């Protein structure tokens, strides 16, 4: 299967590994995973009403928004 994959990224295995892969593939380096969190938070804020509908209500929207907060590592 790996013969058909163009780019394999092996990142540190932790709760943020998916975000590390995205940051790495964007050329930011895997340690910039918190920037991906921040950009997602900005996106959620800019299109709040759309995401509330998409997620099925304000409670789920707020839950997902809180899950993206990074304690003291980086800020918007």
N, CA, C, O and CB atoms as a CASP TS submission, in Angstrom:
PFRMAT TS
TARGET T0000
AUTHOR 0000-0000-0000
METHOD Language model
MODEL 1
PARENT N/A
ATOM      1  N   UNK     1       0.812  -1.191   0.000  1.00  0.00           N
ATOM      2  CA  UNK     1       0.000   0.000   0.000  1.00  0.00           C
ATOM      3  C   UNK     1       0.861   1.263   0.000  1.00  0.00           C
ATOM      4  O   UNK     1       0.507   2.248  -0.649  1.00  0.00           O
ATOM      5  CB  UNK     1      -0.927  -0.006   1.196  1.00  0.00           C
ATOM      6  N   UNK     2       1.989   1.249   0.720  1.00  0.00           N
ATOM      7  CA  UNK     2       2.822   2.435   0.819  1.00  0.00           C
ATOM      8  C   UNK     2       3.388   2.874  -0.521  1.00  0.00           C
ATOM      9  O   UNK     2       3.750   4.040  -0.681  1.00  0.00           O
ATOM     10  CB  UNK     2       3.942   2.188   1.779  1.00  0.00           C
ATOM     11  N   UNK     3       3.472   1.967  -1.488  1.00  0.00           N
ATOM     12  CA  UNK     3       3.965   2.345  -2.816  1.00  0.00           C
ATOM     13  C   UNK     3       3.058   3.372  -3.484  1.00  0.00           C
ATOM     14  O   UNK     3       3.513   4.117  -4.353  1.00  0.00           O
ATOM     15  CB  UNK     3       4.086   1.110  -3.703  1.00  0.00           C
ATOM     16  N   UNK     4       1.795   3.427  -3.099  1.00  0.00           N
ATOM     17  CA  UNK     4       0.841   4.323  -3.721  1.00  0.00           C
ATOM     18  C   UNK     4       0.654   5.626  -2.942  1.00  0.00           C
ATOM     19  O   UNK     4      -0.055   6.523  -3.396  1.00  0.00           O
ATOM     20  CB  UNK     4      -0.479   3.627  -3.868  1.00  0.00           C
ATOM     21  N   UNK     5       1.275   5.730  -1.794  1.00  0.00           N
ATOM     22  CA  UNK     5       1.174   6.928  -0.965  1.00  0.00           C
ATOM     23  C   UNK     5       2.356   7.830  -1.276  1.00  0.00           C
ATOM     24  O   UNK     5       3.508   7.396  -1.235  1.00  0.00           O
ATOM     25  CB  UNK     5       1.131   6.566   0.552  1.00  0.00           C
ATOM     26  N   UNK     6       2.068   9.080  -1.585  1.00  0.00           N
ATOM     27  CA  UNK     6       3.119  10.005  -2.001  1.00  0.00           C
ATOM     28  C   UNK     6       3.973  10.502  -0.850  1.00  0.00           C
ATOM     29  O   UNK     6       5.180  10.683  -1.008  1.00  0.00           O
ATOM     30  CB  UNK     6       2.512  11.173  -2.704  1.00  0.00           C
ATOM     31  N   UNK     7       3.374  10.722   0.288  1.00  0.00           N
ATOM     32  CA  UNK     7       4.131  11.315   1.393  1.00  0.00           C
ATOM     33  C   UNK     7       3.691  10.672   2.706  1.00  0.00           C
ATOM     34  O   UNK     7       2.528  10.777   3.095  1.00  0.00           O
ATOM     35  CB  UNK     7       3.931  12.861   1.443  1.00  0.00           C
ATOM     36  N   UNK     8       4.614  10.012   3.379  1.00  0.00           N
ATOM     37  CA  UNK     8       4.340   9.393   4.670  1.00  0.00           C
ATOM     38  C   UNK     8       5.019  10.243   5.738  1.00  0.00           C
ATOM     39  O   UNK     8       6.212  10.532   5.653  1.00  0.00           O
ATOM     40  CB  UNK     8       4.842   7.901   4.717  1.00  0.00           C
ATOM     41  N   UNK     9       4.245  10.636   6.740  1.00  0.00           N
ATOM     42  CA  UNK     9       4.777  11.456   7.815  1.00  0.00           C
ATOM     43  C   UNK     9       4.675  10.663   9.109  1.00  0.00           C
ATOM     44  O   UNK     9       3.583  10.272   9.520  1.00  0.00           O
ATOM     45  CB  UNK     9       4.019  12.817   7.923  1.00  0.00           C
ATOM     46  N   UNK    10       5.805  10.429   9.744  1.00  0.00           N
ATOM     47  CA  UNK    10       5.836   9.732  11.024  1.00  0.00           C
ATOM     48  C   UNK    10       6.068  10.776  12.103  1.00  0.00           C
ATOM     49  O   UNK    10       7.157  11.336  12.220  1.00  0.00           O
ATOM     50  CB  UNK    10       6.945   8.617  11.054  1.00  0.00           C
ATOM     51  N   UNK    11       5.032  11.029  12.887  1.00  0.00           N
ATOM     52  CA  UNK    11       5.110  12.072  13.915  1.00  0.00           C
ATOM     53  C   UNK    11       5.033  11.443  15.291  1.00  0.00           C
ATOM     54  O   UNK    11       4.725  10.261  15.443  1.00  0.00           O
ATOM     55  CB  UNK    11       3.983  13.112  13.738  1.00  0.00           C
ATOM     56  N   UNK    12       5.320  12.263  16.288  1.00  0.00           N
ATOM     57  CA  UNK    12       5.227  11.836  17.681  1.00  0.00           C
ATOM     58  C   UNK    12       3.801  11.359  17.983  1.00  0.00           C
ATOM     59  O   UNK    12       2.827  12.048  17.680  1.00  0.00           O
ATOM     60  CB  UNK    12       5.633  12.994  18.639  1.00  0.00           C
ATOM     61  N   UNK    13       3.700  10.188  18.574  1.00  0.00           N
ATOM     62  CA  UNK    13       2.386   9.626  18.900  1.00  0.00           C
ATOM     63  C   UNK    13       1.889  10.202  20.221  1.00  0.00           C
ATOM     64  O   UNK    13       2.396   9.860  21.290  1.00  0.00           O
ATOM     65  CB  UNK    13       2.450   8.078  18.975  1.00  0.00           C
ATOM     66  N   UNK    14       0.899  11.072  20.137  1.00  0.00           N
ATOM     67  CA  UNK    14       0.256  11.635  21.318  1.00  0.00           C
ATOM     68  C   UNK    14      -1.161  12.037  20.942  1.00  0.00           C
ATOM     69  O   UNK    14      -1.625  11.711  19.850  1.00  0.00           O
ATOM     70  CB  UNK    14       1.057  12.854  21.878  1.00  0.00           C
ATOM     71  N   UNK    15      -1.838  12.725  21.813  1.00  0.00           N
ATOM     72  CA  UNK    15      -3.221  13.128  21.534  1.00  0.00           C
ATOM     73  C   UNK    15      -3.332  14.130  20.382  1.00  0.00           C
ATOM     74  O   UNK    15      -4.428  14.377  19.880  1.00  0.00           O
ATOM     75  CB  UNK    15      -3.838  13.726  22.779  1.00  0.00           C
ATOM     76  N   UNK    16      -2.222  14.696  19.970  1.00  0.00           N
ATOM     77  CA  UNK    16      -2.228  15.707  18.915  1.00  0.00           C
ATOM     78  C   UNK    16      -1.606  15.210  17.613  1.00  0.00           C
ATOM     79  O   UNK    16      -1.273  16.019  16.747  1.00  0.00           O
ATOM     80  CB  UNK    16      -1.494  16.935  19.384  1.00  0.00           C
ATOM     81  N   UNK    17      -1.444  13.906  17.461  1.00  0.00           N
ATOM     82  CA  UNK    17      -0.719  13.388  16.304  1.00  0.00           C
ATOM     83  C   UNK    17      -1.391  13.751  14.977  1.00  0.00           C
ATOM     84  O   UNK    17      -0.697  14.012  13.994  1.00  0.00           O
ATOM     85  CB  UNK    17      -0.589  11.882  16.414  1.00  0.00           C
ATOM     86  N   UNK    18      -2.710  13.772  14.929  1.00  0.00           N
ATOM     87  CA  UNK    18      -3.392  14.176  13.698  1.00  0.00           C
ATOM     88  C   UNK    18      -3.089  15.614  13.330  1.00  0.00           C
ATOM     89  O   UNK    18      -2.883  15.941  12.161  1.00  0.00           O
ATOM     90  CB  UNK    18      -4.887  13.992  13.839  1.00  0.00           C
ATOM     91  N   UNK    19      -3.065  16.469  14.340  1.00  0.00           N
ATOM     92  CA  UNK    19      -2.738  17.877  14.115  1.00  0.00           C
ATOM     93  C   UNK    19      -1.264  18.034  13.748  1.00  0.00           C
ATOM     94  O   UNK    19      -0.913  18.912  12.959  1.00  0.00           O
ATOM     95  CB  UNK    19      -3.068  18.715  15.364  1.00  0.00           C
ATOM     96  N   UNK    20      -0.403  17.194  14.311  1.00  0.00           N
ATOM     97  CA  UNK    20       1.021  17.210  13.975  1.00  0.00           C
ATOM     98  C   UNK    20       1.236  16.861  12.502  1.00  0.00           C
ATOM     99  O   UNK    20       2.058  17.478  11.824  1.00  0.00           O
ATOM    100  CB  UNK    20       1.796  16.226  14.871  1.00  0.00           C
ATOM    101  N   UNK    21       0.486  15.863  12.011  1.00  0.00           N
ATOM    102  CA  UNK    21       0.604  15.466  10.605  1.00  0.00           C
ATOM    103  C   UNK    21       0.191  16.612   9.698  1.00  0.00           C
ATOM    104  O   UNK    21       0.883  16.917   8.727  1.00  0.00           O
ATOM    105  CB  UNK    21      -0.254  14.220  10.314  1.00  0.00           C
ATOM    106  N   UNK    22      -0.928  17.249  10.007  1.00  0.00           N
ATOM    107  CA  UNK    22      -1.406  18.367   9.187  1.00  0.00           C
ATOM    108  C   UNK    22      -0.372  19.492   9.176  1.00  0.00           C
ATOM    109  O   UNK    22      -0.042  20.023   8.116  1.00  0.00           O
ATOM    110  CB  UNK    22      -2.766  18.891   9.714  1.00  0.00           C
ATOM    111  N   UNK    23       0.135  19.855  10.347  1.00  0.00           N
ATOM    112  CA  UNK    23       1.139  20.923  10.433  1.00  0.00           C
ATOM    113  C   UNK    23       2.380  20.559   9.629  1.00  0.00           C
ATOM    114  O   UNK    23       2.932  21.397   8.915  1.00  0.00           O
ATOM    115  CB  UNK    23       1.521  21.194  11.901  1.00  0.00           C
ATOM    116  N   UNK    24       2.811  19.320   9.745  1.00  0.00           N
ATOM    117  CA  UNK    24       4.002  18.876   9.026  1.00  0.00           C
ATOM    118  C   UNK    24       3.791  18.929   7.514  1.00  0.00           C
ATOM    119  O   UNK    24       4.657  19.408   6.781  1.00  0.00           O
ATOM    120  CB  UNK    24       4.378  17.458   9.452  1.00  0.00           C
ATOM    121  N   UNK    25       2.646  18.440   7.051  1.00  0.00           N
ATOM    122  CA  UNK    25       2.363  18.445   5.613  1.00  0.00           C
ATOM    123  C   UNK    25       2.169  19.855   5.056  1.00  0.00           C
ATOM    124  O   UNK    25       2.356  20.085   3.862  1.00  0.00           O
ATOM    125  CB  UNK    25       1.126  17.615   5.328  1.00  0.00           C
ATOM    126  N   UNK    26       1.797  20.790   5.919  1.00  0.00           N
ATOM    127  CA  UNK    26       1.692  22.193   5.494  1.00  0.00           C
ATOM    128  C   UNK    26       3.044  22.895   5.503  1.00  0.00           C
ATOM    129  O   UNK    26       3.147  24.064   5.132  1.00  0.00           O
ATOM    130  CB  UNK    26       0.721  22.945   6.396  1.00  0.00           C
ATOM    131  N   UNK    27       4.082  22.175   5.929  1.00  0.00           N
ATOM    132  CA  UNK    27       5.421  22.746   5.946  1.00  0.00           C
ATOM    133  C   UNK    27       5.736  23.545   7.193  1.00  0.00           C
ATOM    134  O   UNK    27       6.736  24.263   7.232  1.00  0.00           O
ATOM    135  CB  UNK    27       5.604  23.609   4.763  1.00  0.00           C
ATOM    136  N   UNK    28       4.900  23.433   8.215  1.00  0.00           N
ATOM    137  CA  UNK    28       5.100  24.204   9.442  1.00  0.00           C
ATOM    138  C   UNK    28       5.965  23.478  10.465  1.00  0.00           C
ATOM    139  O   UNK    28       6.460  24.088  11.412  1.00  0.00           O
ATOM    140  CB  UNK    28       3.768  24.536  10.059  1.00  0.00           C
ATOM    141  N   UNK    29       6.143  22.180  10.273  1.00  0.00           N
ATOM    142  CA  UNK    29       6.848  21.363  11.251  1.00  0.00           C
ATOM    143  C   UNK    29       5.856  20.812  12.248  1.00  0.00           C
ATOM    144  O   UNK    29       4.904  21.497  12.624  1.00  0.00           O
ATOM    145  CB  UNK    29       7.945  22.171  11.967  1.00  0.00           C
ATOM    146  N   UNK    30       6.067  19.576  12.683  1.00  0.00           N
ATOM    147  CA  UNK    30       5.077  18.928  13.534  1.00  0.00           C
ATOM    148  C   UNK    30       4.895  19.602  14.889  1.00  0.00           C
ATOM    149  O   UNK    30       3.852  19.432  15.519  1.00  0.00           O
ATOM    150  CB  UNK    30       5.461  17.504  13.743  1.00  0.00           C
ATOM    151  N   UNK    31       5.875  20.357  15.346  1.00  0.00           N
ATOM    152  CA  UNK    31       5.740  21.043  16.628  1.00  0.00           C
ATOM    153  C   UNK    31       4.836  22.271  16.545  1.00  0.00           C
ATOM    154  O   UNK    31       4.565  22.914  17.559  1.00  0.00           O
ATOM    155  CB  UNK    31       7.102  21.451  17.136  1.00  0.00           C
ATOM    156  N   UNK    32       4.375  22.593  15.350  1.00  0.00           N
ATOM    157  CA  UNK    32       3.453  23.716  15.164  1.00  0.00           C
ATOM    158  C   UNK    32       2.002  23.260  15.155  1.00  0.00           C
ATOM    159  O   UNK    32       1.139  23.952  14.615  1.00  0.00           O
ATOM    160  CB  UNK    32       3.769  24.448  13.869  1.00  0.00           C
ATOM    161  N   UNK    33       1.726  22.104  15.747  1.00  0.00           N
ATOM    162  CA  UNK    33       0.373  21.552  15.762  1.00  0.00           C
ATOM    163  C   UNK    33      -0.633  22.502  16.411  1.00  0.00           C
ATOM    164  O   UNK    33      -1.806  22.508  16.037  1.00  0.00           O
ATOM    165  CB  UNK    33       0.365  20.222  16.492  1.00  0.00           C
ATOM    166  N   UNK    34      -0.186  23.306  17.381  1.00  0.00           N
ATOM    167  CA  UNK    34      -1.126  24.215  18.045  1.00  0.00           C
ATOM    168  C   UNK    34      -1.609  25.312  17.092  1.00  0.00           C
ATOM    169  O   UNK    34      -2.682  25.878  17.303  1.00  0.00           O
ATOM    170  CB  UNK    34      -0.469  24.847  19.281  1.00  0.00           C
ATOM    171  N   UNK    35      -0.843  25.615  16.060  1.00  0.00           N
ATOM    172  CA  UNK    35      -1.303  26.583  15.059  1.00  0.00           C
ATOM    173  C   UNK    35      -2.504  26.042  14.299  1.00  0.00           C
ATOM    174  O   UNK    35      -3.412  26.795  13.946  1.00  0.00           O
ATOM    175  CB  UNK    35      -0.171  26.929  14.077  1.00  0.00           C
ATOM    176  N   UNK    36      -2.511  24.735  14.049  1.00  0.00           N
ATOM    177  CA  UNK    36      -3.653  24.104  13.390  1.00  0.00           C
ATOM    178  C   UNK    36      -4.884  24.247  14.291  1.00  0.00           C
ATOM    179  O   UNK    36      -5.971  24.565  13.810  1.00  0.00           O
ATOM    180  CB  UNK    36      -3.360  22.597  13.076  1.00  0.00           C
ATOM    181  N   UNK    37      -4.717  24.014  15.588  1.00  0.00           N
ATOM    182  CA  UNK    37      -5.809  24.224  16.546  1.00  0.00           C
ATOM    183  C   UNK    37      -6.323  25.655  16.448  1.00  0.00           C
ATOM    184  O   UNK    37      -7.529  25.883  16.364  1.00  0.00           O
ATOM    185  CB  UNK    37      -5.342  23.918  17.991  1.00  0.00           C
ATOM    186  N   UNK    38      -5.412  26.608  16.460  1.00  0.00           N
ATOM    187  CA  UNK    38      -5.805  28.021  16.430  1.00  0.00           C
ATOM    188  C   UNK    38      -6.552  28.383  15.160  1.00  0.00           C
ATOM    189  O   UNK    38      -7.544  29.110  15.209  1.00  0.00           O
ATOM    190  CB  UNK    38      -4.585  28.906  16.567  1.00  0.00           C
ATOM    191  N   UNK    39      -6.087  27.883  14.025  1.00  0.00           N
ATOM    192  CA  UNK    39      -6.767  28.178  12.757  1.00  0.00           C
ATOM    193  C   UNK    39      -8.161  27.552  12.726  1.00  0.00           C
ATOM    194  O   UNK    39      -9.093  28.138  12.176  1.00  0.00           O
ATOM    195  CB  UNK    39      -5.932  27.667  11.566  1.00  0.00           C
ATOM    196  N   UNK    40      -8.303  26.372  13.312  1.00  0.00           N
ATOM    197  CA  UNK    40      -9.628  25.764  13.399  1.00  0.00           C
ATOM    198  C   UNK    40     -10.545  26.571  14.317  1.00  0.00           C
ATOM    199  O   UNK    40     -11.731  26.722  14.025  1.00  0.00           O
ATOM    200  CB  UNK    40      -9.518  24.321  13.901  1.00  0.00           C
ATOM    201  N   UNK    41     -10.009  27.087  15.415  1.00  0.00           N
ATOM    202  CA  UNK    41     -10.804  27.942  16.308  1.00  0.00           C
ATOM    203  C   UNK    41     -11.259  29.214  15.599  1.00  0.00           C
ATOM    204  O   UNK    41     -12.400  29.646  15.761  1.00  0.00           O
ATOM    205  CB  UNK    41      -9.995  28.306  17.561  1.00  0.00           C
ATOM    206  N   UNK    42     -10.379  29.802  14.827  1.00  0.00           N
ATOM    207  CA  UNK    42     -10.735  31.001  14.059  1.00  0.00           C
ATOM    208  C   UNK    42     -11.839  30.671  13.066  1.00  0.00           C
ATOM    209  O   UNK    42     -12.813  31.413  12.945  1.00  0.00           O
ATOM    210  CB  UNK    42      -9.499  31.573  13.321  1.00  0.00           C
ATOM    211  N   UNK    43     -11.687  29.563  12.360  1.00  0.00           N
ATOM    212  CA  UNK    43     -12.704  29.120  11.403  1.00  0.00           C
ATOM    213  C   UNK    43     -14.056  28.924  12.092  1.00  0.00           C
ATOM    214  O   UNK    43     -15.083  29.375  11.585  1.00  0.00           O
ATOM    215  CB  UNK    43     -12.264  27.811  10.721  1.00  0.00           C
ATOM    216  N   UNK    44     -14.058  28.254  13.245  1.00  0.00           N
ATOM    217  CA  UNK    44     -15.310  28.046  13.984  1.00  0.00           C
ATOM    218  C   UNK    44     -15.956  29.375  14.370  1.00  0.00           C
ATOM    219  O   UNK    44     -17.175  29.527  14.295  1.00  0.00           O
ATOM    220  CB  UNK    44     -15.053  27.207  15.242  1.00  0.00           C
ATOM    221  N   UNK    45     -15.129  30.329  14.783  1.00  0.00           N
ATOM    222  CA  UNK    45     -15.655  31.630  15.187  1.00  0.00           C
ATOM    223  C   UNK    45     -16.208  32.433  14.024  1.00  0.00           C
ATOM    224  O   UNK    45     -17.225  33.112  14.167  1.00  0.00           O
ATOM    225  CB  UNK    45     -14.584  32.422  15.871  1.00  0.00           C
ATOM    226  N   UNK    46     -15.557  32.365  12.885  1.00  0.00           N
ATOM    227  CA  UNK    46     -15.981  33.143  11.725  1.00  0.00           C
ATOM    228  C   UNK    46     -17.281  32.617  11.107  1.00  0.00           C
ATOM    229  O   UNK    46     -18.044  33.379  10.514  1.00  0.00           O
ATOM    230  CB  UNK    46     -14.883  33.142  10.681  1.00  0.00           C
ATOM    231  N   UNK    47     -17.519  31.344  11.245  1.00  0.00           N
ATOM    232  CA  UNK    47     -18.711  30.729  10.647  1.00  0.00           C
ATOM    233  C   UNK    47     -19.554  30.023  11.710  1.00  0.00           C
ATOM    234  O   UNK    47     -20.087  28.935  11.492  1.00  0.00           O
ATOM    235  CB  UNK    47     -18.304  29.730   9.543  1.00  0.00           C
ATOM    236  N   UNK    48     -19.652  30.670  12.845  1.00  0.00           N
ATOM    237  CA  UNK    48     -20.302  30.108  14.031  1.00  0.00           C
ATOM    238  C   UNK    48     -21.691  29.559  13.738  1.00  0.00           C
ATOM    239  O   UNK    48     -21.976  28.405  14.056  1.00  0.00           O
ATOM    240  CB  UNK    48     -20.396  31.155  15.108  1.00  0.00           C
ATOM    241  N   UNK    49     -22.548  30.359  13.144  1.00  0.00           N
ATOM    242  CA  UNK    49     -23.931  29.950  12.903  1.00  0.00           C
ATOM    243  C   UNK    49     -24.010  28.720  12.002  1.00  0.00           C
ATOM    244  O   UNK    49     -24.834  27.834  12.228  1.00  0.00           O
ATOM    245  CB  UNK    49     -24.715  31.097  12.280  1.00  0.00           C
ATOM    246  N   UNK    50     -23.160  28.665  10.987  1.00  0.00           N
ATOM    247  CA  UNK    50     -23.143  27.511  10.091  1.00  0.00           C
ATOM    248  C   UNK    50     -22.734  26.240  10.834  1.00  0.00           C
ATOM    249  O   UNK    50     -23.320  25.177  10.630  1.00  0.00           O
ATOM    250  CB  UNK    50     -22.193  27.764   8.918  1.00  0.00           C
ATOM    251  N   UNK    51     -21.719  26.360  11.698  1.00  0.00           N
ATOM    252  CA  UNK    51     -21.246  25.191  12.429  1.00  0.00           C
ATOM    253  C   UNK    51     -22.236  24.742  13.504  1.00  0.00           C
ATOM    254  O   UNK    51     -22.332  23.548  13.789  1.00  0.00           O
ATOM    255  CB  UNK    51     -19.901  25.488  13.062  1.00  0.00           C
ATOM    256  N   UNK    52     -22.961  25.664  14.094  1.00  0.00           N
ATOM    257  CA  UNK    52     -23.979  25.279  15.067  1.00  0.00           C
ATOM    258  C   UNK    52     -25.040  24.412  14.392  1.00  0.00           C
ATOM    259  O   UNK    52     -25.488  23.413  14.954  1.00  0.00           O
ATOM    260  CB  UNK    52     -24.628  26.531  15.709  1.00  0.00           C
ATOM    261  N   UNK    53     -25.428  24.799  13.204  1.00  0.00           N
ATOM    262  CA  UNK    53     -26.385  24.001  12.439  1.00  0.00           C
ATOM    263  C   UNK    53     -25.766  22.659  12.053  1.00  0.00           C
ATOM    264  O   UNK    53     -26.388  21.610  12.219  1.00  0.00           O
ATOM    265  CB  UNK    53     -26.844  24.764  11.178  1.00  0.00           C
ATOM    266  N   UNK    54     -24.547  22.699  11.541  1.00  0.00           N
ATOM    267  CA  UNK    54     -23.865  21.484  11.101  1.00  0.00           C
ATOM    268  C   UNK    54     -23.681  20.481  12.236  1.00  0.00           C
ATOM    269  O   UNK    54     -23.874  19.280  12.041  1.00  0.00           O
ATOM    270  CB  UNK    54     -22.516  21.834  10.504  1.00  0.00           C
ATOM    271  N   UNK    55     -23.307  20.970  13.428  1.00  0.00           N
ATOM    272  CA  UNK    55     -23.040  20.098  14.570  1.00  0.00           C
ATOM    273  C   UNK    55     -24.304  19.738  15.343  1.00  0.00           C
ATOM    274  O   UNK    55     -24.253  18.917  16.259  1.00  0.00           O
ATOM    275  CB  UNK    55     -22.052  20.759  15.498  1.00  0.00           C
ATOM    276  N   UNK    56     -25.426  20.333  14.991  1.00  0.00           N
ATOM    277  CA  UNK    56     -26.682  19.962  15.634  1.00  0.00           C
ATOM    278  C   UNK    56     -27.007  20.711  16.904  1.00  0.00           C
ATOM    279  O   UNK    56     -27.792  20.233  17.722  1.00  0.00           O
ATOM    280  CB  UNK    56     -26.664  18.537  15.930  1.00  0.00           C
ATOM    281  N   UNK    57     -26.415  21.879  17.083  1.00  0.00           N
ATOM    282  CA  UNK    57     -26.776  22.703  18.239  1.00  0.00           C
ATOM    283  C   UNK    57     -25.577  23.362  18.893  1.00  0.00           C
ATOM    284  O   UNK    57     -24.425  23.012  18.638  1.00  0.00           O
ATOM    285  CB  UNK    57     -27.499  21.871  19.255  1.00  0.00           C
ATOM    286  N   UNK    58     -25.887  24.324  19.742  1.00  0.00           N
ATOM    287  CA  UNK    58     -24.863  25.127  20.408  1.00  0.00           C
ATOM    288  C   UNK    58     -24.027  24.299  21.371  1.00  0.00           C
ATOM    289  O   UNK    58     -22.830  24.546  21.512  1.00  0.00           O
ATOM    290  CB  UNK    58     -25.505  26.281  21.151  1.00  0.00           C
ATOM    291  N   UNK    59     -24.634  23.317  22.039  1.00  0.00           N
ATOM    292  CA  UNK    59     -23.885  22.518  23.014  1.00  0.00           C
ATOM    293  C   UNK    59     -22.753  21.751  22.346  1.00  0.00           C
ATOM    294  O   UNK    59     -21.627  21.742  22.842  1.00  0.00           O
ATOM    295  CB  UNK    59     -24.818  21.545  23.737  1.00  0.00           C
ATOM    296  N   UNK    60     -23.046  21.117  21.238  1.00  0.00           N
ATOM    297  CA  UNK    60     -22.012  20.357  20.519  1.00  0.00           C
ATOM    298  C   UNK    60     -20.957  21.303  19.941  1.00  0.00           C
ATOM    299  O   UNK    60     -19.765  20.996  19.975  1.00  0.00           O
ATOM    300  CB  UNK    60     -22.647  19.506  19.386  1.00  0.00           C
ATOM    301  N   UNK    61     -21.380  22.431  19.421  1.00  0.00           N
ATOM    302  CA  UNK    61     -20.449  23.439  18.906  1.00  0.00           C
ATOM    303  C   UNK    61     -19.481  23.878  20.000  1.00  0.00           C
ATOM    304  O   UNK    61     -18.269  23.907  19.781  1.00  0.00           O
ATOM    305  CB  UNK    61     -21.219  24.659  18.353  1.00  0.00           C
ATOM    306  N   UNK    62     -20.009  24.218  21.177  1.00  0.00           N
ATOM    307  CA  UNK    62     -19.168  24.668  22.291  1.00  0.00           C
ATOM    308  C   UNK    62     -18.234  23.552  22.769  1.00  0.00           C
ATOM    309  O   UNK    62     -17.083  23.813  23.118  1.00  0.00           O
ATOM    310  CB  UNK    62     -20.044  25.155  23.457  1.00  0.00           C
ATOM    311  N   UNK    63     -18.720  22.329  22.785  1.00  0.00           N
ATOM    312  CA  UNK    63     -17.893  21.182  23.177  1.00  0.00           C
ATOM    313  C   UNK    63     -16.697  21.042  22.232  1.00  0.00           C
ATOM    314  O   UNK    63     -15.563  20.883  22.684  1.00  0.00           O
ATOM    315  CB  UNK    63     -18.733  19.877  23.178  1.00  0.00           C
ATOM    316  N   UNK    64     -16.947  21.102  20.935  1.00  0.00           N
ATOM    317  CA  UNK    64     -15.863  20.976  19.954  1.00  0.00           C
ATOM    318  C   UNK    64     -14.917  22.169  20.015  1.00  0.00           C
ATOM    319  O   UNK    64     -13.705  22.017  19.861  1.00  0.00           O
ATOM    320  CB  UNK    64     -16.437  20.838  18.541  1.00  0.00           C
ATOM    321  N   UNK    65     -15.464  23.335  20.235  1.00  0.00           N
ATOM    322  CA  UNK    65     -14.628  24.532  20.361  1.00  0.00           C
ATOM    323  C   UNK    65     -13.689  24.412  21.566  1.00  0.00           C
ATOM    324  O   UNK    65     -12.500  24.716  21.463  1.00  0.00           O
ATOM    325  CB  UNK    65     -15.510  25.794  20.495  1.00  0.00           C
ATOM    326  N   UNK    66     -14.226  23.970  22.705  1.00  0.00           N
ATOM    327  CA  UNK    66     -13.392  23.794  23.907  1.00  0.00           C
ATOM    328  C   UNK    66     -12.324  22.721  23.698  1.00  0.00           C
ATOM    329  O   UNK    66     -11.228  22.817  24.250  1.00  0.00           O
ATOM    330  CB  UNK    66     -14.269  23.425  25.114  1.00  0.00           C
ATOM    331  N   UNK    67     -12.642  21.703  22.903  1.00  0.00           N
ATOM    332  CA  UNK    67     -11.670  20.631  22.673  1.00  0.00           C
ATOM    333  C   UNK    67     -10.446  21.117  21.903  1.00  0.00           C
ATOM    334  O   UNK    67      -9.404  20.462  21.921  1.00  0.00           O
ATOM    335  CB  UNK    67     -12.325  19.487  21.918  1.00  0.00           C
ATOM    336  N   UNK    68     -10.562  22.251  21.233  1.00  0.00           N
ATOM    337  CA  UNK    68      -9.453  22.804  20.457  1.00  0.00           C
ATOM    338  C   UNK    68      -8.594  23.776  21.261  1.00  0.00           C
ATOM    339  O   UNK    68      -7.528  24.180  20.795  1.00  0.00           O
ATOM    340  CB  UNK    68      -9.986  23.501  19.230  1.00  0.00           C
ATOM    341  N   UNK    69      -9.031  24.155  22.443  1.00  0.00           N
ATOM    342  CA  UNK    69      -8.244  25.081  23.257  1.00  0.00           C
ATOM    343  C   UNK    69      -6.972  24.400  23.738  1.00  0.00           C
ATOM    344  O   UNK    69      -6.993  23.256  24.190  1.00  0.00           O
ATOM    345  CB  UNK    69      -9.067  25.593  24.458  1.00  0.00           C
ATOM    346  N   UNK    70      -5.875  25.122  23.632  1.00  0.00           N
ATOM    347  CA  UNK    70      -4.568  24.601  24.033  1.00  0.00           C
ATOM    348  C   UNK    70      -4.136  25.359  25.277  1.00  0.00           C
ATOM    349  O   UNK    70      -3.889  26.563  25.223  1.00  0.00           O
ATOM    350  CB  UNK    70      -3.505  24.742  22.880  1.00  0.00           C
ATOM    351  N   UNK    71      -4.045  24.661  26.386  1.00  0.00           N
ATOM    352  CA  UNK    71      -3.717  25.289  27.669  1.00  0.00           C
ATOM    353  C   UNK    71      -2.332  25.924  27.677  1.00  0.00           C
ATOM    354  O   UNK    71      -1.326  25.234  27.842  1.00  0.00           O
ATOM    355  CB  UNK    71      -3.809  24.268  28.779  1.00  0.00           C
ATOM    356  N   UNK    72      -2.285  27.238  27.500  1.00  0.00           N
ATOM    357  CA  UNK    72      -1.070  27.986  27.682  1.00  0.00           C
ATOM    358  C   UNK    72       0.033  27.768  26.653  1.00  0.00           C
ATOM    359  O   UNK    72       1.088  28.391  26.763  1.00  0.00           O
ATOM    360  CB  UNK    72      -0.550  27.682  28.978  1.00  0.00           C
ATOM    361  N   UNK    73      -0.168  26.919  25.670  1.00  0.00           N
ATOM    362  CA  UNK    73       0.905  26.663  24.704  1.00  0.00           C
ATOM    363  C   UNK    73       0.933  27.680  23.588  1.00  0.00           C
ATOM    364  O   UNK    73       2.006  28.099  23.154  1.00  0.00           O
ATOM    365  CB  UNK    73       0.761  25.286  24.119  1.00  0.00           C
ATOM    366  N   UNK    74      -0.217  28.074  23.126  1.00  0.00           N
ATOM    367  CA  UNK    74      -0.269  29.094  22.090  1.00  0.00           C
ATOM    368  C   UNK    74      -1.637  29.743  22.139  1.00  0.00           C
ATOM    369  O   UNK    74      -2.611  29.115  22.554  1.00  0.00           O
ATOM    370  CB  UNK    74       0.020  28.496  20.681  1.00  0.00           C
ATOM    371  N   UNK    75      -1.714  30.958  21.731  1.00  0.00           N
ATOM    372  CA  UNK    75      -2.950  31.719  21.800  1.00  0.00           C
ATOM    373  C   UNK    75      -3.312  32.221  20.414  1.00  0.00           C
ATOM    374  O   UNK    75      -2.458  32.319  19.533  1.00  0.00           O
ATOM    375  CB  UNK    75      -2.821  32.894  22.790  1.00  0.00           C
ATOM    376  N   UNK    76      -4.580  32.535  20.228  1.00  0.00           N
ATOM    377  CA  UNK    76      -5.045  33.110  18.954  1.00  0.00           C
ATOM    378  C   UNK    76      -4.567  34.547  18.864  1.00  0.00           C
ATOM    379  O   UNK    76      -4.841  35.229  17.876  1.00  0.00           O
ATOM    380  CB  UNK    76      -6.604  33.039  18.827  1.00  0.00           C
TER
END
